[in-house]
Amino acid sequence: MEGYQWFFDQQLITVWSAPNYMYRAGNKATVMKLDESLTPNLIEFTEHPDSSSRKPDELPLTYFA
């Protein structure tokens, strides 16, 4: 829900890049920026307020041939 999660004493991070995934998750998203010394800077954000007004009536089915 926070947009990222650290694992293994901060040796691995999962960064979620889709805020409010599928218009129903309510999660934040994060962008990780590294400086010259590879120190991470985590920038969290939420969905744009207008995106909640454009929810699709039905979610499309995905088909891979």
PDB file of N, CA, C, O and CB in Angstrom:
ATOM      1  N   MET A   1       0.818  -1.201   0.000  1.00  0.00           N
ATOM      2  CA  MET A   1       0.000   0.000   0.000  1.00  0.00           C
ATOM      3  C   MET A   1       0.861   1.264   0.000  1.00  0.00           C
ATOM      4  O   MET A   1       0.391   2.332  -0.391  1.00  0.00           O
ATOM      5  CB  MET A   1      -0.930  -0.001   1.205  1.00  0.00           C
ATOM      6  N   GLU A   2       2.100   1.151   0.430  1.00  0.00           N
ATOM      7  CA  GLU A   2       2.953   2.342   0.544  1.00  0.00           C
ATOM      8  C   GLU A   2       3.710   2.689  -0.723  1.00  0.00           C
ATOM      9  O   GLU A   2       4.351   3.739  -0.777  1.00  0.00           O
ATOM     10  CB  GLU A   2       3.931   2.150   1.647  1.00  0.00           C
ATOM     11  N   GLY A   3       3.660   1.854  -1.734  1.00  0.00           N
ATOM     12  CA  GLY A   3       4.365   2.164  -2.977  1.00  0.00           C
ATOM     13  C   GLY A   3       5.722   1.510  -3.103  1.00  0.00           C
ATOM     14  O   GLY A   3       6.286   1.462  -4.196  1.00  0.00           O
ATOM     15  N   TYR A   4       6.259   1.002  -1.997  1.00  0.00           N
ATOM     16  CA  TYR A   4       7.530   0.280  -2.021  1.00  0.00           C
ATOM     17  C   TYR A   4       7.643  -0.555  -0.757  1.00  0.00           C
ATOM     18  O   TYR A   4       6.947  -0.313   0.229  1.00  0.00           O
ATOM     19  CB  TYR A   4       8.734   1.258  -2.149  1.00  0.00           C
ATOM     20  N   GLN A   5       8.532  -1.542  -0.798  1.00  0.00           N
ATOM     21  CA  GLN A   5       8.797  -2.342   0.392  1.00  0.00           C
ATOM     22  C   GLN A   5      10.218  -2.875   0.325  1.00  0.00           C
ATOM     23  O   GLN A   5      10.636  -3.446  -0.682  1.00  0.00           O
ATOM     24  CB  GLN A   5       7.779  -3.504   0.524  1.00  0.00           C
ATOM     25  N   TRP A   6      10.954  -2.680   1.415  1.00  0.00           N
ATOM     26  CA  TRP A   6      12.315  -3.182   1.530  1.00  0.00           C
ATOM     27  C   TRP A   6      12.303  -4.611   2.064  1.00  0.00           C
ATOM     28  O   TRP A   6      11.418  -4.985   2.833  1.00  0.00           O
ATOM     29  CB  TRP A   6      13.155  -2.271   2.443  1.00  0.00           C
ATOM     30  N   PHE A   7      13.307  -5.419   1.646  1.00  0.00           N
ATOM     31  CA  PHE A   7      13.484  -6.784   2.118  1.00  0.00           C
ATOM     32  C   PHE A   7      14.964  -7.042   2.405  1.00  0.00           C
ATOM     33  O   PHE A   7      15.833  -6.310   1.929  1.00  0.00           O
ATOM     34  CB  PHE A   7      12.941  -7.798   1.081  1.00  0.00           C
ATOM     35  N   PHE A   8      15.239  -8.073   3.175  1.00  0.00           N
ATOM     36  CA  PHE A   8      16.603  -8.553   3.426  1.00  0.00           C
ATOM     37  C   PHE A   8      17.545  -7.436   3.876  1.00  0.00           C
ATOM     38  O   PHE A   8      18.560  -7.158   3.238  1.00  0.00           O
ATOM     39  CB  PHE A   8      17.158  -9.210   2.174  1.00  0.00           C
ATOM     40  N   ASP A   9      17.179  -6.806   4.993  1.00  0.00           N
ATOM     41  CA  ASP A   9      18.013  -5.728   5.563  1.00  0.00           C
ATOM     42  C   ASP A   9      18.316  -4.647   4.538  1.00  0.00           C
ATOM     43  O   ASP A   9      19.455  -4.189   4.435  1.00  0.00           O
ATOM     44  CB  ASP A   9      19.325  -6.300   6.105  1.00  0.00           C
ATOM     45  N   GLN A  10      17.316  -4.238   3.786  1.00  0.00           N
ATOM     46  CA  GLN A  10      17.381  -3.196   2.766  1.00  0.00           C
ATOM     47  C   GLN A  10      18.390  -3.501   1.655  1.00  0.00           C
ATOM     48  O   GLN A  10      19.067  -2.606   1.150  1.00  0.00           O
ATOM     49  CB  GLN A  10      17.729  -1.880   3.411  1.00  0.00           C
ATOM     50  N   GLN A  11      18.477  -4.775   1.289  1.00  0.00           N
ATOM     51  CA  GLN A  11      19.314  -5.182   0.158  1.00  0.00           C
ATOM     52  C   GLN A  11      18.485  -5.340  -1.116  1.00  0.00           C
ATOM     53  O   GLN A  11      19.034  -5.372  -2.217  1.00  0.00           O
ATOM     54  CB  GLN A  11      20.041  -6.497   0.479  1.00  0.00           C
ATOM     55  N   LEU A  12      17.160  -5.439  -0.965  1.00  0.00           N
ATOM     56  CA  LEU A  12      16.251  -5.615  -2.085  1.00  0.00           C
ATOM     57  C   LEU A  12      15.027  -4.737  -1.843  1.00  0.00           C
ATOM     58  O   LEU A  12      14.535  -4.643  -0.719  1.00  0.00           O
ATOM     59  CB  LEU A  12      15.847  -7.117  -2.262  1.00  0.00           C
ATOM     60  N   ILE A  13      14.537  -4.095  -2.907  1.00  0.00           N
ATOM     61  CA  ILE A  13      13.342  -3.254  -2.786  1.00  0.00           C
ATOM     62  C   ILE A  13      12.381  -3.588  -3.924  1.00  0.00           C
ATOM     63  O   ILE A  13      12.792  -3.808  -5.063  1.00  0.00           O
ATOM     64  CB  ILE A  13      13.716  -1.737  -2.805  1.00  0.00           C
ATOM     65  N   THR A  14      11.115  -3.619  -3.592  1.00  0.00           N
ATOM     66  CA  THR A  14      10.057  -3.706  -4.591  1.00  0.00           C
ATOM     67  C   THR A  14       9.446  -2.328  -4.696  1.00  0.00           C
ATOM     68  O   THR A  14       9.009  -1.760  -3.695  1.00  0.00           O
ATOM     69  CB  THR A  14       8.978  -4.792  -4.221  1.00  0.00           C
ATOM     70  N   VAL A  15       9.413  -1.780  -5.914  1.00  0.00           N
ATOM     71  CA  VAL A  15       8.858  -0.451  -6.156  1.00  0.00           C
ATOM     72  C   VAL A  15       7.617  -0.622  -7.017  1.00  0.00           C
ATOM     73  O   VAL A  15       7.685  -1.188  -8.108  1.00  0.00           O
ATOM     74  CB  VAL A  15       9.905   0.500  -6.846  1.00  0.00           C
ATOM     75  N   TRP A  16       6.495  -0.138  -6.531  1.00  0.00           N
ATOM     76  CA  TRP A  16       5.225  -0.264  -7.238  1.00  0.00           C
ATOM     77  C   TRP A  16       4.983   1.026  -8.002  1.00  0.00           C
ATOM     78  O   TRP A  16       4.983   2.105  -7.409  1.00  0.00           O
ATOM     79  CB  TRP A  16       4.046  -0.566  -6.254  1.00  0.00           C
ATOM     80  N   SER A  17       4.777   0.930  -9.314  1.00  0.00           N
ATOM     81  CA  SER A  17       4.720   2.132 -10.142  1.00  0.00           C
ATOM     82  C   SER A  17       3.319   2.498 -10.629  1.00  0.00           C
ATOM     83  O   SER A  17       3.175   3.409 -11.445  1.00  0.00           O
ATOM     84  CB  SER A  17       5.610   1.958 -11.318  1.00  0.00           C
ATOM     85  N   ALA A  18       2.297   1.815 -10.150  1.00  0.00           N
ATOM     86  CA  ALA A  18       0.931   2.087 -10.607  1.00  0.00           C
ATOM     87  C   ALA A  18       0.061   2.492  -9.416  1.00  0.00           C
ATOM     88  O   ALA A  18      -0.419   1.625  -8.685  1.00  0.00           O
ATOM     89  CB  ALA A  18       0.329   0.843 -11.326  1.00  0.00           C
ATOM     90  N   PRO A  19      -0.152   3.805  -9.208  1.00  0.00           N
ATOM     91  CA  PRO A  19      -0.986   4.202  -8.080  1.00  0.00           C
ATOM     92  C   PRO A  19      -2.443   3.813  -8.293  1.00  0.00           C
ATOM     93  O   PRO A  19      -2.972   3.945  -9.396  1.00  0.00           O
ATOM     94  CB  PRO A  19      -0.880   5.700  -7.852  1.00  0.00           C
ATOM     95  N   ASN A  20      -3.083   3.335  -7.242  1.00  0.00           N
ATOM     96  CA  ASN A  20      -4.476   2.886  -7.271  1.00  0.00           C
ATOM     97  C   ASN A  20      -4.685   1.904  -8.421  1.00  0.00           C
ATOM     98  O   ASN A  20      -5.546   2.101  -9.278  1.00  0.00           O
ATOM     99  CB  ASN A  20      -5.438   4.091  -7.408  1.00  0.00           C
ATOM    100  N   TYR A  21      -3.886   0.853  -8.420  1.00  0.00           N
ATOM    101  CA  TYR A  21      -3.865  -0.144  -9.488  1.00  0.00           C
ATOM    102  C   TYR A  21      -5.259  -0.653  -9.818  1.00  0.00           C
ATOM    103  O   TYR A  21      -6.021  -1.032  -8.929  1.00  0.00           O
ATOM    104  CB  TYR A  21      -2.975  -1.307  -9.099  1.00  0.00           C
ATOM    105  N   MET A  22      -5.585  -0.656 -11.109  1.00  0.00           N
ATOM    106  CA  MET A  22      -6.879  -1.111 -11.637  1.00  0.00           C
ATOM    107  C   MET A  22      -8.051  -0.338 -11.019  1.00  0.00           C
ATOM    108  O   MET A  22      -9.166  -0.853 -10.934  1.00  0.00           O
ATOM    109  CB  MET A  22      -7.055  -2.614 -11.375  1.00  0.00           C
ATOM    110  N   TYR A  23      -7.791   0.892 -10.593  1.00  0.00           N
ATOM    111  CA  TYR A  23      -8.807   1.784 -10.019  1.00  0.00           C
ATOM    112  C   TYR A  23      -9.427   1.242  -8.738  1.00  0.00           C
ATOM    113  O   TYR A  23     -10.492   1.705  -8.331  1.00  0.00           O
ATOM    114  CB  TYR A  23      -9.895   2.033 -11.027  1.00  0.00           C
ATOM    115  N   ARG A  24      -8.785   0.273  -8.096  1.00  0.00           N
ATOM    116  CA  ARG A  24      -9.422  -0.285  -6.911  1.00  0.00           C
ATOM    117  C   ARG A  24      -8.475  -0.673  -5.793  1.00  0.00           C
ATOM    118  O   ARG A  24      -8.932  -1.050  -4.714  1.00  0.00           O
ATOM    119  CB  ARG A  24     -10.200  -1.463  -7.294  1.00  0.00           C
ATOM    120  N   ALA A  25      -7.175  -0.592  -6.014  1.00  0.00           N
ATOM    121  CA  ALA A  25      -6.248  -1.064  -4.993  1.00  0.00           C
ATOM    122  C   ALA A  25      -5.996  -0.041  -3.885  1.00  0.00           C
ATOM    123  O   ALA A  25      -5.719  -0.421  -2.748  1.00  0.00           O
ATOM    124  CB  ALA A  25      -4.945  -1.436  -5.634  1.00  0.00           C
ATOM    125  N   GLY A  26      -6.088   1.250  -4.206  1.00  0.00           N
ATOM    126  CA  GLY A  26      -5.866   2.283  -3.199  1.00  0.00           C
ATOM    127  C   GLY A  26      -4.414   2.454  -2.783  1.00  0.00           C
ATOM    128  O   GLY A  26      -4.130   3.134  -1.797  1.00  0.00           O
ATOM    129  N   ASN A  27      -3.492   1.848  -3.519  1.00  0.00           N
ATOM    130  CA  ASN A  27      -2.083   1.924  -3.158  1.00  0.00           C
ATOM    131  C   ASN A  27      -1.420   3.194  -3.681  1.00  0.00           C
ATOM    132  O   ASN A  27      -1.911   3.843  -4.604  1.00  0.00           O
ATOM    133  CB  ASN A  27      -1.351   0.711  -3.684  1.00  0.00           C
ATOM    134  N   LYS A  28      -0.289   3.526  -3.062  1.00  0.00           N
ATOM    135  CA  LYS A  28       0.564   4.603  -3.557  1.00  0.00           C
ATOM    136  C   LYS A  28       1.516   4.015  -4.595  1.00  0.00           C
ATOM    137  O   LYS A  28       1.571   2.800  -4.787  1.00  0.00           O
ATOM    138  CB  LYS A  28       1.355   5.291  -2.387  1.00  0.00           C
ATOM    139  N   ALA A  29       2.248   4.872  -5.246  1.00  0.00           N
ATOM    140  CA  ALA A  29       3.298   4.441  -6.166  1.00  0.00           C
ATOM    141  C   ALA A  29       4.585   5.166  -5.791  1.00  0.00           C
ATOM    142  O   ALA A  29       4.562   6.162  -5.068  1.00  0.00           O
ATOM    143  CB  ALA A  29       2.904   4.724  -7.659  1.00  0.00           C
ATOM    144  N   THR A  30       5.696   4.661  -6.286  1.00  0.00           N
ATOM    145  CA  THR A  30       6.996   5.227  -5.940  1.00  0.00           C
ATOM    146  C   THR A  30       7.915   5.218  -7.148  1.00  0.00           C
ATOM    147  O   THR A  30       7.887   4.304  -7.972  1.00  0.00           O
ATOM    148  CB  THR A  30       7.634   4.452  -4.779  1.00  0.00           C
ATOM    149  N   VAL A  31       8.729   6.258  -7.232  1.00  0.00           N
ATOM    150  CA  VAL A  31       9.837   6.299  -8.181  1.00  0.00           C
ATOM    151  C   VAL A  31      11.101   6.350  -7.338  1.00  0.00           C
ATOM    152  O   VAL A  31      11.196   7.138  -6.397  1.00  0.00           O
ATOM    153  CB  VAL A  31       9.735   7.537  -9.178  1.00  0.00           C
ATOM    154  N   MET A  32      12.066   5.512  -7.674  1.00  0.00           N
ATOM    155  CA  MET A  32      13.324   5.513  -6.938  1.00  0.00           C
ATOM    156  C   MET A  32      14.395   6.163  -7.805  1.00  0.00           C
ATOM    157  O   MET A  32      14.654   5.729  -8.927  1.00  0.00           O
ATOM    158  CB  MET A  32      13.738   4.067  -6.529  1.00  0.00           C
ATOM    159  N   LYS A  33      15.011   7.208  -7.268  1.00  0.00           N
ATOM    160  CA  LYS A  33      16.072   7.923  -7.965  1.00  0.00           C
ATOM    161  C   LYS A  33      17.372   7.685  -7.202  1.00  0.00           C
ATOM    162  O   LYS A  33      17.421   7.840  -5.982  1.00  0.00           O
ATOM    163  CB  LYS A  33      15.752   9.459  -8.085  1.00  0.00           C
ATOM    164  N   LEU A  34      18.420   7.307  -7.929  1.00  0.00           N
ATOM    165  CA  LEU A  34      19.724   7.064  -7.315  1.00  0.00           C
ATOM    166  C   LEU A  34      20.660   8.226  -7.612  1.00  0.00           C
ATOM    167  O   LEU A  34      20.715   8.717  -8.739  1.00  0.00           O
ATOM    168  CB  LEU A  34      20.332   5.738  -7.820  1.00  0.00           C
ATOM    169  N   ASP A  35      21.397   8.662  -6.591  1.00  0.00           N
ATOM    170  CA  ASP A  35      22.381   9.716  -6.833  1.00  0.00           C
ATOM    171  C   ASP A  35      23.707   9.086  -7.286  1.00  0.00           C
ATOM    172  O   ASP A  35      23.771   7.878  -7.512  1.00  0.00           O
ATOM    173  CB  ASP A  35      22.590  10.582  -5.549  1.00  0.00           C
ATOM    174  N   GLU A  36      24.755   9.893  -7.418  1.00  0.00           N
ATOM    175  CA  GLU A  36      26.038   9.413  -7.924  1.00  0.00           C
ATOM    176  C   GLU A  36      26.637   8.310  -7.064  1.00  0.00           C
ATOM    177  O   GLU A  36      27.354   7.449  -7.575  1.00  0.00           O
ATOM    178  CB  GLU A  36      27.009  10.557  -8.019  1.00  0.00           C
ATOM    179  N   SER A  37      26.351   8.324  -5.763  1.00  0.00           N
ATOM    180  CA  SER A  37      26.885   7.294  -4.863  1.00  0.00           C
ATOM    181  C   SER A  37      25.907   6.135  -4.666  1.00  0.00           C
ATOM    182  O   SER A  37      26.087   5.305  -3.775  1.00  0.00           O
ATOM    183  CB  SER A  37      27.228   7.909  -3.509  1.00  0.00           C
ATOM    184  N   LEU A  38      24.864   6.086  -5.512  1.00  0.00           N
ATOM    185  CA  LEU A  38      23.831   5.047  -5.494  1.00  0.00           C
ATOM    186  C   LEU A  38      22.972   5.060  -4.229  1.00  0.00           C
ATOM    187  O   LEU A  38      22.422   4.033  -3.832  1.00  0.00           O
ATOM    188  CB  LEU A  38      24.473   3.698  -5.639  1.00  0.00           C
ATOM    189  N   THR A  39      22.865   6.222  -3.608  1.00  0.00           N
ATOM    190  CA  THR A  39      21.959   6.383  -2.477  1.00  0.00           C
ATOM    191  C   THR A  39      20.554   6.600  -3.026  1.00  0.00           C
ATOM    192  O   THR A  39      20.336   7.496  -3.841  1.00  0.00           O
ATOM    193  CB  THR A  39      22.398   7.572  -1.555  1.00  0.00           C
ATOM    194  N   PRO A  40      19.593   5.777  -2.578  1.00  0.00           N
ATOM    195  CA  PRO A  40      18.239   5.911  -3.133  1.00  0.00           C
ATOM    196  C   PRO A  40      17.466   7.081  -2.541  1.00  0.00           C
ATOM    197  O   PRO A  40      17.565   7.377  -1.350  1.00  0.00           O
ATOM    198  CB  PRO A  40      17.463   4.639  -2.905  1.00  0.00           C
ATOM    199  N   ASN A  41      16.697   7.737  -3.399  1.00  0.00           N
ATOM    200  CA  ASN A  41      15.751   8.766  -2.988  1.00  0.00           C
ATOM    201  C   ASN A  41      14.385   8.273  -3.473  1.00  0.00           C
ATOM    202  O   ASN A  41      14.154   8.179  -4.678  1.00  0.00           O
ATOM    203  CB  ASN A  41      16.125  10.211  -3.582  1.00  0.00           C
ATOM    204  N   LEU A  42      13.483   7.959  -2.544  1.00  0.00           N
ATOM    205  CA  LEU A  42      12.173   7.416  -2.882  1.00  0.00           C
ATOM    206  C   LEU A  42      11.155   8.540  -2.940  1.00  0.00           C
ATOM    207  O   LEU A  42      10.973   9.277  -1.970  1.00  0.00           O
ATOM    208  CB  LEU A  42      11.740   6.342  -1.862  1.00  0.00           C
ATOM    209  N   ILE A  43      10.490   8.669  -4.083  1.00  0.00           N
ATOM    210  CA  ILE A  43       9.485   9.715  -4.303  1.00  0.00           C
ATOM    211  C   ILE A  43       8.137   9.027  -4.430  1.00  0.00           C
ATOM    212  O   ILE A  43       7.880   8.324  -5.408  1.00  0.00           O
ATOM    213  CB  ILE A  43       9.809  10.584  -5.583  1.00  0.00           C
ATOM    214  N   GLU A  44       7.273   9.232  -3.437  1.00  0.00           N
ATOM    215  CA  GLU A  44       5.964   8.583  -3.424  1.00  0.00           C
ATOM    216  C   GLU A  44       4.913   9.502  -4.036  1.00  0.00           C
ATOM    217  O   GLU A  44       5.000  10.724  -3.913  1.00  0.00           O
ATOM    218  CB  GLU A  44       5.564   8.193  -1.987  1.00  0.00           C
ATOM    219  N   PHE A  45       3.923   8.912  -4.693  1.00  0.00           N
ATOM    220  CA  PHE A  45       2.820   9.694  -5.226  1.00  0.00           C
ATOM    221  C   PHE A  45       1.553   8.849  -5.254  1.00  0.00           C
ATOM    222  O   PHE A  45       1.606   7.622  -5.172  1.00  0.00           O
ATOM    223  CB  PHE A  45       3.153  10.220  -6.634  1.00  0.00           C
ATOM    224  N   THR A  46       0.421   9.523  -5.371  1.00  0.00           N
ATOM    225  CA  THR A  46      -0.872   8.863  -5.451  1.00  0.00           C
ATOM    226  C   THR A  46      -1.468   9.127  -6.819  1.00  0.00           C
ATOM    227  O   THR A  46      -0.889   9.856  -7.625  1.00  0.00           O
ATOM    228  CB  THR A  46      -1.824   9.349  -4.328  1.00  0.00           C
ATOM    229  N   GLU A  47      -2.602   8.546  -7.078  1.00  0.00           N
ATOM    230  CA  GLU A  47      -3.237   8.741  -8.376  1.00  0.00           C
ATOM    231  C   GLU A  47      -3.640  10.194  -8.577  1.00  0.00           C
ATOM    232  O   GLU A  47      -3.847  10.927  -7.609  1.00  0.00           O
ATOM    233  CB  GLU A  47      -4.457   7.836  -8.511  1.00  0.00           C
ATOM    234  N   HIS A  48      -3.749  10.599  -9.801  1.00  0.00           N
ATOM    235  CA  HIS A  48      -4.238  11.930 -10.130  1.00  0.00           C
ATOM    236  C   HIS A  48      -5.724  11.976  -9.773  1.00  0.00           C
ATOM    237  O   HIS A  48      -6.440  11.021 -10.073  1.00  0.00           O
ATOM    238  CB  HIS A  48      -3.999  12.275 -11.649  1.00  0.00           C
ATOM    239  N   PRO A  49      -6.213  13.044  -9.148  1.00  0.00           N
ATOM    240  CA  PRO A  49      -7.624  13.093  -8.730  1.00  0.00           C
ATOM    241  C   PRO A  49      -8.617  12.824  -9.859  1.00  0.00           C
ATOM    242  O   PRO A  49      -9.672  12.239  -9.614  1.00  0.00           O
ATOM    243  CB  PRO A  49      -7.921  14.436  -8.133  1.00  0.00           C
ATOM    244  N   ASP A  50      -8.301  13.239 -11.095  1.00  0.00           N
ATOM    245  CA  ASP A  50      -9.224  13.020 -12.205  1.00  0.00           C
ATOM    246  C   ASP A  50      -9.352  11.557 -12.604  1.00  0.00           C
ATOM    247  O   ASP A  50     -10.350  11.175 -13.215  1.00  0.00           O
ATOM    248  CB  ASP A  50      -8.783  13.818 -13.390  1.00  0.00           C
ATOM    249  N   SER A  51      -8.357  10.724 -12.270  1.00  0.00           N
ATOM    250  CA  SER A  51      -8.400   9.334 -12.719  1.00  0.00           C
ATOM    251  C   SER A  51      -9.556   8.570 -12.082  1.00  0.00           C
ATOM    252  O   SER A  51     -10.044   7.597 -12.657  1.00  0.00           O
ATOM    253  CB  SER A  51      -7.084   8.640 -12.401  1.00  0.00           C
ATOM    254  N   SER A  52      -9.996   8.997 -10.907  1.00  0.00           N
ATOM    255  CA  SER A  52     -11.104   8.298 -10.262  1.00  0.00           C
ATOM    256  C   SER A  52     -12.426   8.559 -10.978  1.00  0.00           C
ATOM    257  O   SER A  52     -13.368   7.782 -10.820  1.00  0.00           O
ATOM    258  CB  SER A  52     -11.214   8.718  -8.802  1.00  0.00           C
ATOM    259  N   SER A  53     -12.518   9.633 -11.762  1.00  0.00           N
ATOM    260  CA  SER A  53     -13.765   9.926 -12.472  1.00  0.00           C
ATOM    261  C   SER A  53     -13.835   9.218 -13.818  1.00  0.00           C
ATOM    262  O   SER A  53     -14.862   9.290 -14.493  1.00  0.00           O
ATOM    263  CB  SER A  53     -13.913  11.424 -12.674  1.00  0.00           C
ATOM    264  N   ARG A  54     -12.767   8.537 -14.225  1.00  0.00           N
ATOM    265  CA  ARG A  54     -12.748   7.862 -15.521  1.00  0.00           C
ATOM    266  C   ARG A  54     -12.658   6.351 -15.375  1.00  0.00           C
ATOM    267  O   ARG A  54     -12.035   5.688 -16.205  1.00  0.00           O
ATOM    268  CB  ARG A  54     -11.588   8.364 -16.354  1.00  0.00           C
ATOM    269  N   LYS A  55     -13.257   5.807 -14.354  1.00  0.00           N
ATOM    270  CA  LYS A  55     -13.224   4.361 -14.169  1.00  0.00           C
ATOM    271  C   LYS A  55     -13.989   3.675 -15.296  1.00  0.00           C
ATOM    272  O   LYS A  55     -15.090   4.103 -15.643  1.00  0.00           O
ATOM    273  CB  LYS A  55     -13.815   3.970 -12.797  1.00  0.00           C
ATOM    274  N   PRO A  56     -13.426   2.629 -15.864  1.00  0.00           N
ATOM    275  CA  PRO A  56     -14.153   1.911 -16.909  1.00  0.00           C
ATOM    276  C   PRO A  56     -15.306   1.121 -16.309  1.00  0.00           C
ATOM    277  O   PRO A  56     -15.229   0.664 -15.169  1.00  0.00           O
ATOM    278  CB  PRO A  56     -13.210   0.975 -17.679  1.00  0.00           C
ATOM    279  N   ASP A  57     -16.376   0.963 -17.084  1.00  0.00           N
ATOM    280  CA  ASP A  57     -17.504   0.156 -16.626  1.00  0.00           C
ATOM    281  C   ASP A  57     -17.101  -1.305 -16.486  1.00  0.00           C
ATOM    282  O   ASP A  57     -17.475  -1.984 -15.531  1.00  0.00           O
ATOM    283  CB  ASP A  57     -18.686   0.289 -17.591  1.00  0.00           C
ATOM    284  N   GLU A  58     -16.329  -1.769 -17.462  1.00  0.00           N
ATOM    285  CA  GLU A  58     -15.817  -3.138 -17.425  1.00  0.00           C
ATOM    286  C   GLU A  58     -14.331  -3.093 -17.716  1.00  0.00           C
ATOM    287  O   GLU A  58     -13.866  -2.278 -18.512  1.00  0.00           O
ATOM    288  CB  GLU A  58     -16.561  -4.059 -18.445  1.00  0.00           C
ATOM    289  N   LEU A  59     -13.597  -3.971 -17.070  1.00  0.00           N
ATOM    290  CA  LEU A  59     -12.174  -4.076 -17.353  1.00  0.00           C
ATOM    291  C   LEU A  59     -11.996  -5.028 -18.521  1.00  0.00           C
ATOM    292  O   LEU A  59     -12.616  -6.091 -18.543  1.00  0.00           O
ATOM    293  CB  LEU A  59     -11.377  -4.561 -16.103  1.00  0.00           C
ATOM    294  N   PRO A  60     -11.156  -4.671 -19.502  1.00  0.00           N
ATOM    295  CA  PRO A  60     -10.986  -5.525 -20.680  1.00  0.00           C
ATOM    296  C   PRO A  60     -10.293  -6.832 -20.322  1.00  0.00           C
ATOM    297  O   PRO A  60      -9.443  -6.880 -19.434  1.00  0.00           O
ATOM    298  CB  PRO A  60     -10.188  -4.791 -21.758  1.00  0.00           C
ATOM    299  N   LEU A  61     -10.669  -7.880 -21.024  1.00  0.00           N
ATOM    300  CA  LEU A  61      -9.986  -9.160 -20.880  1.00  0.00           C
ATOM    301  C   LEU A  61      -8.728  -9.119 -21.728  1.00  0.00           C
ATOM    302  O   LEU A  61      -8.732  -8.554 -22.822  1.00  0.00           O
ATOM    303  CB  LEU A  61     -10.907 -10.353 -21.294  1.00  0.00           C
ATOM    304  N   THR A  62      -7.670  -9.705 -21.238  1.00  0.00           N
ATOM    305  CA  THR A  62      -6.410  -9.735 -21.971  1.00  0.00           C
ATOM    306  C   THR A  62      -6.282 -11.077 -22.663  1.00  0.00           C
ATOM    307  O   THR A  62      -6.516 -12.119 -22.051  1.00  0.00           O
ATOM    308  CB  THR A  62      -5.202  -9.480 -21.029  1.00  0.00           C
ATOM    309  N   TYR A  63      -5.914 -11.061 -23.931  1.00  0.00           N
ATOM    310  CA  TYR A  63      -5.747 -12.282 -24.694  1.00  0.00           C
ATOM    311  C   TYR A  63      -4.400 -12.264 -25.363  1.00  0.00           C
ATOM    312  O   TYR A  63      -4.060 -11.318 -26.074  1.00  0.00           O
ATOM    313  CB  TYR A  63      -6.864 -12.452 -25.726  1.00  0.00           C
ATOM    314  N   PHE A  64      -3.632 -13.308 -25.135  1.00  0.00           N
ATOM    315  CA  PHE A  64      -2.331 -13.439 -25.777  1.00  0.00           C
ATOM    316  C   PHE A  64      -2.392 -14.617 -26.732  1.00  0.00           C
ATOM    317  O   PHE A  64      -2.720 -15.732 -26.327  1.00  0.00           O
ATOM    318  CB  PHE A  64      -1.190 -13.624 -24.727  1.00  0.00           C
ATOM    319  N   ALA A  65      -2.079 -14.376 -27.996  1.00  0.00           N
ATOM    320  CA  ALA A  65      -2.132 -15.450 -29.003  1.00  0.00           C
ATOM    321  C   ALA A  65      -0.809 -16.150 -29.093  1.00  0.00           C
ATOM    322  O   ALA A  65      -0.656 -17.081 -29.883  1.00  0.00           O
ATOM    323  CB  ALA A  65      -2.523 -14.902 -30.375  1.00  0.00           C
TER     324      ALA A  65
END
